[in-house]
Amino acid sequence: MKKEILARLVVLVLVSGMGLSALVFRIGDNSGIVEVHAAMPEKGGWLTDSIEAQVGEPLVLSLVSDDVVHSFALGQSDFEPVDVLPGVPTEITLTFDEPGPYTFYCTRWCGADHWRMRGTITVTGDEPFSKDLPDPPLYLQLGIDIDDPHENHDLVLDEQPSALRGSVLGLTTPSEFLTQAYYRSHSPHQVWDELRKVPSTSELSESQIWDVVAWVWAQNTNSTKLAEGEALYQRDCAACHGVDGDGEGIFGAEEISGDGTPHEAGFDGHTIEAPTSFQDAGQMLTASPALLQGKIIRGGMGTGMPSWGLIYTEEQTWNLVDYLWTFQFQKSQE
């Protein structure tokens, strides 16, 4: 019980920074400059990782790398990442309209511990930060334990389910299967099992029902959402999980020894599991979108998976989840 309460508090803190106001971005304001050095994580990461600012007052940062090319990005905002070059200071100016914590991070992968390159800008004003906390993430509302093993390694499909084929087969699917609330709270395998009991689809073959499941998933996204999800995946996830979602990204492989056993993480001494393969049907088809979003927001404790709750907006987390299903389902969104 205590662990669950603690987990809820942690997640509420993580998502409390969502809904940040617009930022003004300018180059060349030289007053009150804060120098921020970047280095590879094993050399310290952001050597200035805690910055204070005032609402409405320009914050001028001078960014410089001490080794390789890094970048400076600001979570939950429209701020475009800025490259941080070795030995070449780059000045940026940020003006915040509202108080609160703002997380900055690096988007240039420089090693397996790249994701540790995060810092915080704490913005204060005349009025204290008093925004209402958002609703808890869906996985907490549903009581999902995202650390509980859910995979079914016996689940192997003969072919990849097709949303296009399912669009014809699923025309008589009851409307409750197509709602966003239903989609986000059920795993594909749960939906497949329930569709077998529905008169309109009960006569279909097992593979045909999987096609209908793929179609149900396709109804809850679109090409714009998938495009943003893919961009986030390729930028922040592919280095570990692989460009093709096979779990064999260039930095993910560094965490696993030659015999397949986890390495010890040099940062804290804990072992790290291999990155999840999103091509693994036993893993993915037994996971609900709510569970996947929870792992993105909170991170996978003990797996090396970082928390993205202070980086992504809620919409971005759902778009990324939508994209992950493309490694399992042939999509038909246009």
N, C-alpha and C positions, 0 to 999 in steps of 0.2 A: 504493500500500500504506500509506504513512504517513497519507494522508488518511482511509483506511478505519479505521485504528487509532484516529486522533483522533476520528472520528465515533462509534465504539463507546464510547470513554471518555466523550464528552460525553453520550451517551444514558444510559449507566449512572449518571452523576451526576444527570441529570434525573429518572430514575425512582427513585433511591435514597431519596427522601423518602416513597415510597408506604407505606401501612400505618401511618399515624400513629395514636397513641392518642387516646382521647377527651379533649376539652377542657371545662373548667368555665367557663361564661360568666356573669358577674354585672355588675350596674350599681351604681356608687356607692362603691366602695372608694377612698378618697382618699390612701392612703399610697404614696409613691414614684412619683408620676405622671410618665409620659413623654409629652410633648406632640408630637403628630404633625399637621403641616399638610399639606393637600392643595391642589394647584393644577393647572390644565390642563397637559398634558405640555410644551407649549412654554414654560411658565413654571416648569418644574421637577418636575412630578408630585408624588410624595411627597417633601416637603422633609426628612423624616426617613425614610430608606429602609433603614436598618440598625439593628436593635434587638437588644439582648442580654437574655437572661432565664435564670433558674435553674429546674431541675426542682422542682415542688412549691411554688414561691414565686409568689404572685400578681403578675402583670404588669398594671399599671394604665395604660391609654392614654387620653389626652385628645385626641379627634379633632376637627378643625375645618377647614373649607374656607376658602380665601382668595379664592375667586371663585364658582364654580357648585356645584350639588349633586353630590357624589361619593358613593362608598360604600366601606366597608371590609369585605373578605371574606378568608377564610383558606382556602388551598388544601388539598385532600385531608382535609377535616374536615366535621363536621356543623354547624359554626358558621354561623348565619344572618347574611347581610350586613347591615350597619348603615349607614343613611344618614349622610353627613357633610355638615352644613348650613353655608352661608356664615355665618361669624362667630358660630356657636353651638356651643360645645364640647360634645361628647358623650363621657362617660366609659364605658369598658368594662374589664372585668377578665378576663384569661385566665390559666388555670393549666394548665401542661403536665406530663404524667405521664412523658414520655420525652424524652431529649435528641435533638437533631438540628436541621436547617434547616427552617423553616416559611415558606412564601411567602404574603405578603398582597398583595392587588390590588384594583382598583376595578371594579365592575360597571356603573357609570353611564357610558354613552357620551357623551363630551364633545368628540370630534373624531377625525380619522383616526388619530392617534397615541395614542389612549386606552389601548391595550393596553400601552403602555410604563409605565403606572402600576403598578409592582410593587416590592415591597421584601421584605426577609428578616428574620425573627426567628430568631436563633441561640440555641438553648436548650442549656445545659450542665448537667452534674450531677456527682455524686461519681464515677460510672462513665462512661467515654468512650462515645460513640455507637458501638455495635458490632454493629448489626444486619447480618445477611448481606445482600449485594446481591441484588436480585431477578434472576430470569432476564432475559436481554436481550429487548427487544421482539421480537415475532414476525418483523417485517420483517428484522431483523438475523439471526435464526436461519435464515431462508429465503434470505438473501443478496440481498434485493431492494434495488436502487438506487433510492431514492425520488425522486432528482433526474433519473433517466433518462426522457426523453419516452416515453409509452406510448400516447398517444391515437391513435385511428383516425378521422380526420375523414370517411371514406367510410361509416362505420357510421351509417346512418339507418334507424329503424324506422317502419313504417307506422302503428302504434298502440302505445300503452303496454302492455307485458306485464302480464297479470293473474294474480295468485296464485290467485284464485278459479277461473278457468278451468283453470289448471295443476293444481289439486288433483285434478281428475278425470283429466286426461291423464297425470299423473305417478304414478298409483297403482302402476304396475309398474316404476318407476324403481329401479335397484339401490340398496341401502341405503348403499353407500359414498359416494354422491353427497349423502347427507343428513347426514353427520357434521359436527360443528363444525370439526374440523381441515381437512376438505376445503373447506368453505365459506370459511373465513378465508384459505386459501392460494391460492384460484383466483379469477380475474376472471369476471364473468358471461359474457363472450364465450368464455373458455376452456371453461366448463361447457357452453355452447351447442354449441360445436364437438365436444366429447366425447360429448354426448348424441346427436348426429347419427349416431354410430358404434355406439350401443347398439341391439340388436335391438328392444327394447320401445318405443323412441321414434324409431327411424330412419325410420319411415314417416310420421311427423308432418310437417306443413308447417313452414317456417322460423318463422313467427309462433307456431305452436303450441308449438314447442320453446322459444321465448322465454317463453311462459306457464309452461312447466314450470320454467324457470330462476327465474322470479319466485316460484314455489311453493317451490323449494328454498331460496331466500333467506328466505321467510316461516317455514320450519320452524326457523330458527335465531334467532328473536327472539320477542317477545310484546308485548302491549299495554303492560305495565308498563315494559319496557325502552324501547319506542318513546316513551312519555310522558316519561321522563326525558331521552332523547336530544333530543326536541323542545324541552323546557324549556331545556336547555343551548344548543341551537342558537339559539333565539330570543334568549336572554340574551347570548351571547358571539359568535355568528357572523353573525346576520342583518344587522347594521349594515353589513357589507362584502359578504357573499354574497347578501343579499336575503332578505326574508321567505319568498319562494317559491323560493329557491334558484337564482334566475336570474343571479346574479353582479352584480346592479345595486343593491346596498345603498346607503343614503344616504351612508355614509362611503367605501365602495369607489369610488363615482363620483368623489369628490373627488381620488382618486389618479391619475385618468386625464384627460388633456387632451381638448379638444373633437374633435381629429382621431384619437382612439383611441390615441395614443402615451403611454407611461408618463410621469408626472411624475417629477422628481427628488425623492427623499425629503429633506426639509429637515434631518432629524436627522443623517444620515451621508453624504448626497450620492449614494447609490446609487439607481438607478432601481427602480421598483416595478411589477410586472405587475398586470394587471387581476385581480380576484378570480375564482376558478374558478366557472363556472356548473354546478351540479349537475343541471341539466336537459339538459346536453350529453351525448348518448348516446356520442359518440366519446370523451369524457373518462372518463365514469363506468363504462361497460360494459367497458372495457378495464383497469380498476383493480381489484385484489383488496382485500378488507377489510383485509388486513395492510398493504398499501401506504397505504391511507387512514389507518389508525391510526398508522402511522409519521409521516405528515405532521402529524397532530394532536399527537403527542408531541414531535417535534423542531421542528416549524414548517417553513415553506418558505423555505429560504435564497434571498435575492434577490427574494422575491415580496411581502414585507410581511406574510406569514403568521406570527404569533407562535407560540412554543412553548407548549404547554399541559401538558407533562410534569410540571411541578411544581404544577399547579393541579388537574388531574383525577386521580381514581383510575383504575386499569386498567379496572375495570368501567364507569366513566363514559365512557372513550374508546370502548369497544366499543358501548355504548348509543348514543353519538353517531354512530358509523359505521353502526349499524343504521338510524338515522333518515335518514341521507343517502340511503339507497336508496329511500325513499318518493318521492323526486323522479323516480325512474325506473320504479318498479313500483307497480301498484295493489295495495294490501295487503289481506289478509283476516284479520288477527289480531283476536281479540276478547278 
